[in-house]
């Protein structure tokens, strides 16, 4: 699993060294399975990634939560980003079909 993260972490390190951590953010979609390229354990891989990002002190991590099957159809994501959010030490953003009410509700629910 750690092998799958090496390339992304090398890029993060290079960019942080070049422009500074406060100007670096990254976006991931751990539960996506586009073109059958999903991981066998996306929750564990996502956690490894955010824990690794902490040592670079990057500005933010934006995660995609798969809640939409089409542009107009929303569903529930059976997998949780909460462990990743709790492990990441900086700003953590989640996207994936939220409207204002959904966003406010999820913030209240932690």
C-alpha positions in Angstrom: 0.0 0.0 0.0 2.8 2.4 0.8 4.2 1.8 -2.6 1.1 3.3 -4.2 1.7 6.6 -2.3 5.4 7.1 -3.2 4.8 9.0 -6.4 2.3 11.4 -4.9 4.5 12.0 -1.9 7.5 12.7 -4.0 5.5 15.3 -5.9 4.2 16.9 -2.7 7.8 17.1 -1.3 9.2 18.6 -4.5 6.5 21.3 -4.7 6.8 22.1 -0.9 10.5 22.5 -1.3 10.0 24.7 -4.3 7.2 27.1 -3.3 6.6 26.4 0.4 4.1 24.3 2.3 1.7 27.1 3.0 1.0 27.3 -0.8 0.5 23.6 -1.3 -2.8 21.7 -1.3 -3.7 18.3 -2.7 -7.0 16.6 -3.7 -7.7 12.9 -3.5 -10.6 10.7 -4.3 -9.8 7.6 -2.2 -13.1 5.7 -3.0 -13.2 6.3 -6.7 -12.8 3.4 -9.0 -12.5 5.1 -12.4 -11.4 2.8 -15.2 -11.1 0.0 -12.5 -8.1 1.8 -10.9 -9.5 1.7 -7.4 -7.5 0.4 -4.5 -8.3 -2.8 -2.6 -8.3 -1.0 0.7 -9.0 2.7 0.0 -9.6 3.6 3.6 -6.2 2.5 4.7 -4.5 4.0 1.7 -6.2 7.4 2.3 -5.2 7.3 5.9 -1.6 6.6 5.0 -1.7 9.5 2.5 -3.0 12.1 5.0 -0.7 11.0 7.7 2.2 11.3 5.3 1.0 14.8 4.2 1.3 15.9 7.9 5.0 15.8 7.8 5.1 18.3 5.0 2.7 20.7 6.8 0.7 21.4 3.6 -2.1 24.0 3.6 -5.0 21.7 2.8 -6.3 18.3 1.7 -9.5 18.1 -0.4 -11.2 14.7 -0.5 -14.0 13.6 -2.8 -16.7 11.7 -1.2 -18.6 9.7 -3.8 -22.2 10.8 -3.1 -23.4 11.4 -6.6 -24.1 8.8 -9.3 -25.0 11.5 -11.8 -25.1 15.3 -11.7 -28.6 15.3 -10.3 -28.8 12.1 -8.4 -27.3 12.0 -4.9 -26.8 9.0 -2.7 -25.0 8.1 0.5 -21.4 7.2 0.6 -21.0 4.0 2.6 -17.4 4.7 3.3 -16.2 7.3 5.8 -13.6 10.1 5.4 -13.8 10.8 9.2 -10.7 8.8 10.1 -8.7 10.7 7.4 -10.1 14.1 8.6 -9.2 13.3 12.2 -5.6 12.3 11.2 -4.9 15.3 9.0 -3.5 18.3 11.0 -4.4 21.1 8.6 -7.5 22.2 6.7 -9.5 19.3 5.4 -12.2 19.9 2.8 -14.8 17.4 1.5 -16.6 17.7 -1.9 -19.0 15.4 -3.6 -22.6 16.6 -4.1 -23.1 18.7 -0.9 -25.5 21.6 -0.8 -25.6 24.1 2.0 -28.0 22.1 4.1 -26.0 18.8 3.7 -22.8 20.6 4.5 -24.1 22.3 7.6 -25.6 19.0 8.8 -22.3 17.0 8.3 -20.3 19.7 10.1 -22.7 19.5 13.1 -22.5 15.7 13.1 -18.6 15.8 13.0 
